[in-house]
Amino acid sequence: MLVANVMSITRAAQYPGANLGRGSRIRLHTGIHQVRMIELRGFLAFALVVGAIALAWTTIENWQSTDAVAVVTTTSSTTTTTEAPTTTTPRQAIQAICQRSAQFAAVSSALPDDSGPGPTAQLAASYWSDILELASSELQTEVVAVVDYYDAYLELAQPFGFDAAKIIVEGDKERFQQLVTRPAPGLEVARSAITAACEIEVPDQPSMSASSFTRLENRLLFPDEP
């Protein structure tokens, strides 16, 4: 209604001959002002709607970006996950020691009687190296000493085919005497522990009595002496 009145007055004002009284001019001014207010309010409402839409769209994009980051982070975490290393329990270690000890004893006992100390010593060197990986901390020192003993014995005797006479005549006689006439450090303790845990006796070290070594040495080096 207000807009219609304003439009009528405005049309009348467009003609030079139109007679507009003071009251008509006031109503015209007031009507125009109210129309402008209505237009301003409509513009503000439109601007608020546009702003709300833009804010909502920005928020949605932020949510999507956050979700994408979360997905990437989760995927990255999943793909870089590594399994924890497995550990051997004391019971499992003892079982493995007993199994390896039974194998060593069986193979050694199957060797021919005239095979000499060489094959058994080679088996023993491999066996004690394996036991070192499984032995408890209380037995580590003894097993390390046994491994060192067999390494030294093989290094000295293997080049001579494990022939005691050749080693005495051509090799390091004193070192060989120490290795075969004295108990190997740690061997008796380690063997006793395995026997108690597994009820298996693994082979002993290559050995000669001190008197047997001396007789062999004298016969080889001093053949003319009685």
C-alpha positions as CSV (number, residue, x, y, z in Angstrom):
1,M,0.0,0.0,0.0
2,L,2.8,2.4,1.0
3,V,4.7,1.5,-2.1
4,A,1.6,2.1,-4.3
5,N,1.0,5.6,-2.8
6,V,4.7,6.5,-3.3
7,M,4.6,5.4,-6.9
8,S,1.4,7.4,-7.5
9,I,2.9,10.6,-6.0
10,T,6.2,10.0,-7.9
11,R,4.3,9.7,-11.2
12,A,2.5,13.0,-10.5
13,A,5.7,14.7,-9.7
14,Q,7.1,13.7,-13.1
15,Y,4.7,16.1,-14.9
16,P,5.4,19.8,-14.7
17,G,1.7,20.7,-14.4
18,A,1.1,18.5,-11.5
19,N,-0.1,20.3,-8.4
20,L,1.5,18.9,-5.3
21,G,0.6,20.4,-2.0
22,R,2.8,20.6,1.1
23,G,1.2,17.5,2.5
24,S,1.8,15.6,-0.7
25,R,5.5,16.7,-0.7
26,I,5.9,15.5,2.9
27,R,4.3,12.2,2.1
28,L,6.5,11.8,-1.0
29,H,9.6,12.4,1.0
30,T,8.6,10.1,3.8
31,G,7.5,7.4,1.3
32,I,10.8,7.6,-0.6
33,H,12.7,7.3,2.7
34,Q,10.8,4.3,3.8
35,V,11.4,2.6,0.4
36,R,15.1,3.2,0.7
37,M,15.0,1.7,4.2
38,I,13.2,-1.3,2.9
39,E,15.7,-1.7,0.1
40,L,18.6,-1.3,2.5
41,R,17.1,-3.9,4.8
42,G,16.7,-6.3,1.9
43,F,20.3,-5.7,0.8
44,L,21.5,-6.3,4.4
45,A,19.5,-9.5,4.6
46,F,20.9,-10.6,1.2
47,A,24.4,-9.8,2.4
48,L,23.9,-11.8,5.6
49,V,22.6,-14.8,3.7
50,V,25.6,-14.7,1.3
51,G,28.0,-14.3,4.2
52,A,26.4,-17.2,6.1
53,I,26.7,-19.4,3.0
54,A,30.3,-18.4,2.5
55,L,31.1,-19.2,6.2
56,A,29.3,-22.5,6.0
57,W,31.2,-23.5,2.8
58,T,34.5,-22.5,4.4
59,T,33.7,-24.5,7.5
60,I,32.9,-27.5,5.4
61,E,36.1,-27.2,3.5
62,N,38.1,-27.0,6.7
63,W,36.3,-30.1,8.0
64,Q,37.2,-31.9,4.8
65,S,40.8,-30.8,5.0
66,T,41.0,-31.9,8.6
67,D,39.5,-35.3,7.8
68,A,41.9,-35.7,4.9
69,V,44.9,-34.9,7.2
70,A,43.5,-37.4,9.7
71,V,43.1,-40.1,7.1
72,V,46.7,-39.5,5.8
73,T,48.1,-39.5,9.3
74,T,46.2,-42.7,10.2
75,T,47.3,-44.4,7.0
76,S,50.9,-43.3,7.5
77,S,50.9,-44.6,11.0
78,T,49.4,-47.9,9.9
79,T,51.9,-48.5,7.2
80,T,55.0,-47.6,9.3
81,T,54.0,-49.9,12.2
82,T,56.6,-52.6,12.8
83,E,56.3,-55.7,14.8
84,A,58.0,-56.0,18.1
85,P,60.9,-58.4,18.0
86,T,60.2,-61.7,19.5
87,T,62.2,-62.9,22.5
88,T,63.2,-66.4,23.6
89,T,62.0,-67.3,27.0
90,P,64.3,-69.3,29.4
91,R,62.2,-72.4,28.9
92,Q,62.4,-72.1,25.1
93,A,66.2,-71.6,25.4
94,I,66.6,-74.7,27.5
95,Q,64.5,-76.8,25.1
96,A,66.7,-75.5,22.2
97,I,69.9,-76.3,24.1
98,C,68.7,-79.9,24.9
99,Q,67.7,-80.5,21.3
100,R,71.0,-79.2,20.0
101,S,72.9,-81.3,22.6
102,A,71.1,-84.5,21.7
103,Q,72.0,-83.9,18.0
104,F,75.6,-83.3,18.8
105,A,75.9,-86.4,21.0
106,A,74.1,-88.6,18.4
107,V,76.3,-87.5,15.5
108,S,79.5,-87.8,17.6
109,S,78.7,-91.3,18.8
110,A,78.1,-92.4,15.2
111,L,81.6,-91.4,14.1
112,P,84.0,-94.4,13.4
113,D,86.3,-95.2,16.3
114,D,89.4,-94.6,14.2
115,S,88.2,-91.1,13.0
116,G,90.5,-89.4,15.5
117,P,89.8,-86.2,17.4
118,G,89.4,-84.0,14.4
119,P,85.7,-84.6,13.4
120,T,84.5,-84.4,17.0
121,A,86.4,-81.2,17.6
122,Q,84.9,-79.6,14.5
123,L,81.4,-80.7,15.6
124,A,82.2,-79.4,19.1
125,A,83.3,-76.0,17.8
126,S,80.0,-75.6,15.9
127,Y,77.9,-76.9,18.8
128,W,79.4,-74.5,21.5
129,S,79.0,-71.5,19.2
130,D,75.3,-72.4,18.9
131,I,75.0,-72.8,22.7
132,L,76.6,-69.4,23.2
133,E,73.5,-67.8,21.6
134,L,71.2,-69.7,24.0
135,A,73.1,-69.9,27.2
136,S,71.9,-67.9,30.2
137,S,73.9,-64.9,31.5
138,E,75.2,-67.0,34.4
139,L,76.8,-69.5,31.9
140,Q,78.0,-67.1,29.3
141,T,81.5,-66.7,30.7
142,E,82.1,-70.5,30.7
143,V,80.7,-71.0,27.2
144,V,82.8,-68.2,25.8
145,A,85.9,-69.8,27.2
146,V,84.9,-73.2,25.6
147,V,84.4,-71.5,22.3
148,D,87.8,-69.8,22.5
149,Y,89.4,-73.2,23.4
150,Y,88.0,-75.0,20.3
151,D,88.9,-72.1,18.1
152,A,92.5,-72.3,19.4
153,Y,92.6,-76.1,19.0
154,L,91.3,-76.1,15.5
155,E,93.7,-73.3,14.4
156,L,96.7,-75.3,15.7
157,A,95.7,-78.9,14.9
158,Q,93.7,-78.6,11.6
159,P,96.7,-77.7,9.4
160,F,98.4,-80.9,10.5
161,G,95.4,-83.1,10.0
162,F,94.9,-83.4,13.8
163,D,98.0,-85.7,13.9
164,A,99.5,-85.3,17.4
165,A,102.9,-86.5,16.2
166,K,103.1,-84.0,13.3
167,I,102.1,-81.2,15.7
168,I,104.8,-82.1,18.2
169,V,107.5,-82.3,15.6
170,E,106.5,-79.6,13.2
171,G,104.1,-77.3,15.1
172,D,103.7,-75.4,18.3
173,K,104.5,-78.3,20.7
174,E,104.1,-76.2,23.9
175,R,100.8,-74.7,22.9
176,F,99.5,-78.1,21.8
177,Q,100.6,-79.6,25.2
178,Q,98.6,-76.9,27.0
179,L,95.5,-77.6,25.0
180,V,95.4,-81.4,25.3
181,T,96.8,-82.1,28.7
182,R,94.9,-79.4,30.7
183,P,91.1,-79.0,31.3
184,A,89.6,-76.6,28.9
185,P,88.5,-73.4,30.8
186,G,84.8,-73.5,31.5
187,L,84.2,-76.8,29.8
188,E,83.5,-78.9,32.9
189,V,81.0,-76.4,34.3
190,A,79.2,-76.0,31.0
191,R,79.0,-79.7,30.4
192,S,77.7,-80.3,33.9
193,A,75.0,-77.6,33.5
194,I,73.8,-79.2,30.2
195,T,73.8,-82.7,31.8
196,A,71.7,-81.5,34.7
197,A,69.2,-79.7,32.5
198,C,69.0,-82.1,29.6
199,E,70.3,-85.4,31.0
200,I,72.6,-85.6,28.0
201,E,76.4,-85.9,28.2
202,V,78.1,-84.0,25.3
203,P,81.6,-85.1,24.2
204,D,84.6,-83.9,26.2
205,Q,87.6,-82.1,24.8
206,P,90.5,-83.7,22.9
207,S,92.9,-84.8,25.6
208,M,96.0,-86.7,26.5
209,S,97.4,-87.4,29.9
210,A,100.6,-85.5,30.7
211,S,102.5,-88.8,30.9
212,S,101.3,-89.9,27.5
213,F,102.2,-86.7,26.0
214,T,105.7,-86.8,27.5
215,R,106.3,-90.4,26.2
216,L,105.2,-89.5,22.7
217,E,107.3,-86.4,22.7
218,N,110.4,-88.3,23.9
219,R,109.9,-91.0,21.3
220,L,109.6,-88.5,18.5
221,L,112.3,-86.1,19.5
222,F,114.7,-88.4,21.2
223,P,114.4,-91.7,19.5
224,D,117.9,-93.0,20.5
225,E,117.3,-92.5,24.2
226,P,116.1,-95.6,26.2
